[in-house]
Amino acid sequence: QVQLVESGGGLVQAGGSLRLSCAASGSIFSINAMGWYRQAPGKQRELVAGIRSGGSTNYADSVKGRFTISRDNAKNTVYLQMNRLKAEDTAVYYCHANLLGPQDDGYDYWGQGTQVTVSS
């Protein structure tokens, strides 16, 4: 069983920075992709940033130029560096991983979420 554990959320002033971490543990054969999603009250969950095994990344338009996703393969950990935070970034941030099993079948895993609150 795979577990994703997020950390790094908190309260920060607008213009500040936070760094989120997500560590995957358990029976991991291969990581296809990892990413960060967020969900604010009354809104749908949205992809914030993703990174694939080959290193390609993608970002939501609203965070381009401010957020950076990276990964430490040895630790099965993905990070989200968030700079110049805005009040609109306030949400619960969820780590997501698509992991491949022995037959190259994909399985989706989600972290418990970490609250990010940006005060204006």
C-alpha positions in Angstrom: 0.0 0.0 0.0 1.2 3.5 -0.9 0.9 6.5 1.3 1.4 10.1 0.3 2.2 12.5 3.1 2.1 16.3 2.6 3.7 18.9 4.7 4.6 22.6 4.5 1.2 24.3 4.5 0.4 27.1 6.8 -0.6 30.8 7.0 1.4 33.3 5.1 1.0 37.0 4.2 0.4 37.9 0.6 3.7 38.2 -1.3 5.3 35.5 0.9 6.5 32.0 0.1 5.8 28.5 1.2 7.3 25.2 0.2 5.1 22.1 0.1 6.6 18.6 0.3 5.0 15.2 -0.5 6.7 12.0 0.3 5.5 8.7 -1.2 6.2 5.5 0.7 5.2 1.9 0.4 5.3 -0.6 -2.4 6.4 1.6 -5.4 7.4 0.0 -8.6 7.6 3.1 -10.8 6.3 6.7 -10.7 4.6 7.8 -13.8 3.7 11.3 -12.6 3.3 13.4 -9.5 1.6 16.6 -9.0 -0.2 19.1 -6.8 -3.9 19.9 -6.9 -5.8 22.4 -4.9 -9.4 22.9 -4.0 -10.9 26.1 -2.5 -14.4 26.2 -1.0 -17.1 26.4 -3.7 -14.6 25.6 -6.4 -13.6 22.4 -8.3 -10.3 20.7 -7.7 -7.8 22.0 -10.1 -4.3 20.9 -11.2 -1.7 23.4 -9.9 1.4 21.7 -11.2 2.5 18.4 -12.4 5.7 16.6 -13.3 6.2 13.4 -15.3 8.8 10.8 -14.9 10.7 12.3 -17.9 10.9 15.6 -16.2 8.3 17.5 -18.2 6.2 19.9 -16.2 3.0 21.8 -16.6 1.3 24.6 -14.5 -2.0 26.2 -14.2 -2.0 29.6 -15.9 -2.7 31.3 -12.6 0.6 30.1 -11.0 3.0 30.3 -13.9 6.0 32.3 -13.0 5.3 32.0 -9.3 5.3 28.3 -8.5 7.9 25.6 -9.3 7.4 21.9 -9.0 10.4 19.6 -8.5 11.1 16.1 -7.5 13.7 14.1 -5.6 13.7 10.7 -7.2 15.8 9.1 -4.5 13.3 10.1 -1.9 10.2 9.7 -3.9 9.3 13.2 -2.9 7.8 16.0 -4.9 8.0 19.7 -3.9 6.0 22.8 -4.7 7.8 26.1 -4.2 5.3 28.8 -4.0 6.4 32.4 -4.3 4.6 35.7 -4.4 1.6 34.1 -2.9 -1.8 35.7 -3.4 -5.0 35.5 -1.5 -6.5 33.6 -4.4 -4.0 30.8 -3.7 -5.8 29.9 -0.5 -6.9 26.3 -0.7 -6.3 22.8 0.5 -3.4 21.5 -1.5 -3.4 17.8 -2.3 -0.5 15.7 -3.5 -1.3 13.2 -6.2 0.7 10.4 -7.7 0.1 8.0 -10.6 2.1 5.0 -9.9 2.8 2.0 -12.1 2.3 -1.6 -10.9 4.1 -4.7 -12.1 2.1 -4.9 -15.3 2.5 -1.2 -16.0 -1.0 -0.5 -14.9 -1.5 2.9 -13.3 -2.9 3.5 -9.8 -3.8 6.9 -8.4 -3.0 7.9 -4.9 -3.9 11.1 -3.0 -2.5 12.7 0.1 -4.6 13.9 3.0 -4.2 17.6 2.0 -2.5 20.5 3.6 -4.1 23.9 4.1 -2.5 27.0 2.6 -4.0 30.3 3.7 -2.8 33.5 2.3 -3.9 36.7 4.1 -4.3 39.9 2.2 
